[in-house]
Amino acid sequence: MNLVFKDILSISMILFAVIDIIGSLPVIIETRKRVGLIHAEKATIASLIIMVLFLFLGESILNLIGIDVSSFAIAGSLVIFFLALEMILGIRLYKDEVPETASIVPIAFPLIAGTGTMTTLISLQSQYSTENILVGIAVNMIVVYIVLRLVEPIEKLLGKAGISIIRKVFGIVLMAIAIKLFRTNLGF
């Protein structure tokens, strides 16, 4: 096993920015108010399963349809870039419906383990070892679980302005990550 603390920290921060559980608080709060209880355990476990499966099978699926990892990573970097734009500018480029099965859809997928997260996992495979990525996923799932369990106190603590500031800061970090992934996979 080749665990590297620096890599785990980098992976954890990248996934934290992409998953953006703090930035997703407004959606989680709205969903909770509309449907009642959100099951933190179900959402966390479902997200973990989706992410681990995609980590191991994502490249095979891409190969099956004839797409190389670099091309997928470049496409993913563009998705991440647009997610960052949404966060920074406070706009919605992607519109989706919110069904009643809130713990799994939309919380686990696509909010936590959505296309941005999946794209990031494939992109991370080009730079980091699988075991470090798995630890980074686990670290983030612990954070996701804690945030989902403590939505009400966090909402009161941060307030609307605090959540907005955090979302914008992570948007800038995410944009920098997208640009780095784009440049790395283009080869310059």
N, C-alpha and C positions, 0 to 999 in steps of 0.2 A: 504494500500500500504506500502510495506516494503523496501523502497529505502535506501541502505547503500552506502555512498560515497566511502568507501574503496573498496567494491565489484565492484562498477561501474567502478572505476579507474582500478582495476585489469582486469576486463572483457574487458574494452576498450583497454588496452595495449595488452592483448592476441590477441584480434581480429585485432588490428592494425598490430601486428607482422605477423599474419597469412594472412591477406588480402594483406599486404605488398605493398600498393599502391605506395610508393616511390621506392621500389625495382622493381616494375612493370613498372616504367617510361620508360625504354628502349623499352619494348614491345609496350606500349601505343604510344610512339613517332614514332616507326617504322610503326605501324598500321595507325596512323594519316597521315604520309607521303605517305603511299600507297593508302589509300582510301579517304583522304581529311578530312573533318570535323568529329569529334567525338562529339556526343550530350551528354554533361555531365548530363543533366537532365534525359534523357532516361536511360542511363547506371546506374545512381544512383537509380532511382525509380525501375528499373528492379531488381537490386541487393537487394534492401530493401525487395521487395516482395518475392523473392526467399528465402532470409534468414529468414524472419518472418514465411513464410509457412513451411519451414523445421523445424524451432524451435518448432512449434505447431504440425506438422504432422509427423515429422521424427521418433519419438519414436513409434507412432502407426504403421507406415509402417514397422519398425523393428520388432515389436511384431507380425504383420501379417505374416512375413516370418520367425519368430521363432528365432530372434537374440536379446539377452539382451543388455541393454545400456552399461554395463561394457565391454562386448566383442567388441561392436562397438567402444567404446572409446579407447580400447587397439589397435584395428586395425587403428583407426584414429590417435593415437599417433605415430604409425609407419609411416603413410602417412606424418604427420607433420615433423617427424624426417627426412624423405627423402627430403621433401621440404627444410628443413634447410640445409641439405647437399648440395643441388643444389645451395643455396644462398651462402654458405660459400666457396665451392670449385669452383663455377662458371661453373658447368657442367649442362647438361640437362639429367635427367633420364626419364622424361616424354616428349614425343614429340607430338605436335598437329598441326593441320592445322589452318591457319588464313583466315576465309571467308570474303566476302565483307561487310556483315552486322555488321560492327565493333562496333557500340554502344551497341548492345545487346550481340552478339557473336563475338569475344571472350572477350570483355571488361567486361560486366556485368557477363556473365558466359562463361568460367570458371575462368577468371582472378580475379574478385572481389569475387563473390559468388560461388566459386568452391568447389571441394571435400574437400579440407583442411578446408575451412570455415564451411562447413556443418558438418563435423566431429567434429570440435571444438565446434560448437553450441550444439551438442548432449553431448559432453564431459562436457561442462560448466554446463549443466542442472543437472549433478550429484553433483555439488559443489555450485551453486548459484541459487537464486530465478529468476523466469521468468521475473519479472518486472525490475530487475537489468540488466538482459541480454538484454532486449528490449532497455533500455537506452544506454547500451554499443553499441548496433547495431546502434542506432540513432546517437550517437557521431561519430562513424566511417563513417557513410554515409555522414555526414557533411564534414568530412575531405576528403573523396573520392571525393565529389562534388567539393570542393575547389581545390584539386589537378588536377582534370580533366579540370576544367575551366582555371587553370594557368599552363598548361603543358609547354608551350613555355618559360615563364619567369623562371620557376623552372629549366628547362633544361639548360638555359643559366647561372643561378646562381650557380648550383651545378657542372656542367661540368661532363665529363665522370668519372673522378677519384672520385668526391664527391658521385655520384650515386653508384659507386662500393663499396665505403667504407660503406655507409649507408646500402646497401644490405647485406654486410658481418656481420655488427654489429647486424642487425635484425635476421640474420641467426643463430647467437649464442644464442640470446634471445629465438628464436623459438625452437632451439634444447633443451634448458633447460626446456621449457614448455612441449615439447614432453616427455621428461624423467619424469617430474613430473606427467603428466597425466597417463603415463604407470605405474609408481609406485603406484599411488593412486588407480587405478582401478584393480591392481593385489592384493592390500591389504597390501603392505609394503612400 
